[in-house]
Amino acid sequence: MQILVVDHPLVAHKLTALRDEQTDSPTFRRLTEELVTLLAYEATRDVRTGPVTVRTPVAEAQGVKLAAPKPLVVPILRAGLGMLEGMTRLLPTAEVGFLGMVRNEETLTASTYAERLPEDLSGRQCYVLDPMLATGGTLAAAIQFLVDRGADHITAICLLAAPEGVERVERELTHLDVPCNLVIAGMDSHLNEKGYIVPGLGDAGDRLYGVAQ
């Protein structure tokens, strides 16, 4: 797995504001969208393109366009939805699928409870959106799910990651013969006893949408 921690002052600035417990949900959502657009710029460096010829007002010009099949953006519900707008702002022609996964807070393992994805992902590049790479179980399960359906190139975009989670994803996916990339805004110190990233930013889903009672 290729890991990129995006080193950019605007990324650091927006991430700092996200960490602040005083940042309210509307501001948190806006900052998340802006930050994901910055991360998406780096994450799409390997997006597949093909040659195309266009005519300018002066002459013909050689260029590129996104190749078929279109990239597939897959937010992991529910918190990944907060990243979708920022991703599609940069990649508006991409198709969008949804994957619902939940982490058991006792075992820290992930299970799938909903999905809206093509049955056949052969030849597809997939961009997985998941704000927090904490224990790594959810992201590893999501990537495995997409590869099992035929995806042949995966890039995961996360706001924050913990070393333990990255190590688990790498360990659980070593058997895959599929390129996997991880693009993150920050690598934090560690996980606490509850499996939360430290210092982190809290529960991303709750901060995006409030606490569902």
N, C-alpha and C positions, 0 to 999 in steps of 0.2 A: 504494500500500500504506500503510495506517495502522499506525504503529509506536507501541507503548506499552511503555515501560520502567517496570515497577511500582515505585513509590517508597513503600515501607512498611518500617518497622523490623523486623518479623518476617521479611519476605522477605530483607532484608539480613543479618539474623542467621543464618538457615538457609543462605543462599548462602555466607557466610563459613565455616561449618562444612564445607560441601561442598568448598570449595577446599582445606582443610587436608589435606595428604598423610598425616597421622596418622589421619584418619577411616577406620575399617575398613568393609568392604563391607556388613555388616548395618546399621550406623548410616547409611551413605551411602544405602542403599535407603529406610530410614525417613524420612530427611530429604528425599529426593527426592519421596516421596509427599506429605509435608506441604507442601512448597514448591509442588508442582504444584496442590494443592487451592487454595492462595492465589492462584496465577496463574489458575486456572480461574474463580474468582469474577469476575475482571476480564474474562476472555476470553469469558464467556457473557452479557455485558451486552446483546448483540444477538441472543441466541437467540430464535427465533420462538415466539410464544405466541398463544393465542386466548382469547376471553372464555368464562367459565363461571360458572354460578350454583350455589352450594352453600347448604345450610341449616345454620346454627349452632344451638346449643340455644336461641337467643333469636329469630332471624329469618333471612330469606334474606340472603345476602351475595354481592356481585359480586366475581369474582376472575379469575385467568388460569390456564391450563394450557399445557404445551408443545404446540405445534402438530404436526400430521402433515404430512409424514413425520418420523419421529424423527431427531434429530441423529445423525450418524455420527462416531465417534471412531476415528482411524486412527493408531496408533503405527507409526513406522518401525523395523523390526527392525534390530539387536536391542535397542539401547539405549533405544528408545522404549517398550519393554515396562515399563521401570522407572518410567515416568510414568503408566501406565494406571490403576493402583489409585487414585492421587491424583485423577485426572480423573473416574473413574466413581463415586468417593465423593460428589462434588458433583452428578454427572449420571447417576444410577443407571439411568434408563430409556433412555439412549442405546444405540444399537447399536454394535458394534465390528467394524471391519474391520482387516486387516493388510496391510502393504506392506513387502516386503523389498527394500532397496536397498543397494548396496555402492559405496564410493568407491575408484576406482583411485588408489593412492597415488603413482603416477608422473604420470598425466595430471590427477588431481584431478577427474575426471568421474564421474558416478554412473550405474549401470545397475540395472535391476530383475531380481531373481532369483526372486522369489516374490510372490504376491498372493492375498488372500482378500477380495474385495470384490464387491458387487453389480455386474452388468454395466451397469445403468442407474441413475445417480445423479441423475437429473433432479429438480430441486426440493429437493435435499438440502443442508443445512448440514453442513460437514465440519470437524472439529477435528483438525489434524495434530500429532502429538507427536514431537518430535525434540530431544534435550537440547542439542546443540551446533550452532549455525548458524555454521559455520566458513567454508569456501570458498563455500557457498551452492548448490553444484551439486545436492546430494541434495534439499534442500528445494524448489528450483525444479522439479526433475524430478518430485517427488511431487505438487506442486500442479498441474502441467501434466497429470499422469496422471489426477488426480481431475476436473479440468475437462473433459478429453477424454471422460470418462464421463458428463458432464452436471451435475456439482456446480455450484451457482450462488452459493455463499458459502463462503469458506475462511478459517479462523482457525488460524494456526500458533502453537503454544506451545513456547517454548524456554527452557532455563535460562540460557544465555549466547549472546551473538552477537558477531561481529567486524564492524567497519564494512565490510570488503571483502566479506563474505558477504551482508550486507544490501543493499549496492549491486548485487551480482550478481543477487540474487533480484529486485530491483526492475527491473533492466535486462532480464532474460530474460522477465519477465512483463508488460511494458508493453503487449503486444498483447492481453492478456486483458480481456474486458469483464465481469469478475466481481469483486465486492468481495473483497479480500484484506487480512487483518489479521495483525499480528505482535505477540504478547505475550511479553515476556521479563523475566527477573529482573535481568539486568545486561548492559550493553554494554561490552565490554572494549576494550583498546587496539588490538591488531592481530593479524595472523597471523605466525607464524614461517616459516622456510624450508621446514618440513615440512607447513605448512598447519594447524598447531594454534593454537588461540586463546591469546593471551598477555594476562594471566597465566593465565586459564582455570582448569581443575580437572583437567587430564589427559584421558585417554580415558574418557569416561563409561561406555561398555560394560564396559571392564575393571574400573572401580571399582565398578560395580554387581554384576558377576557373576564377577569374577576373569578372569585371562588364560587363554583356551582354548588348550591345547597341541595 
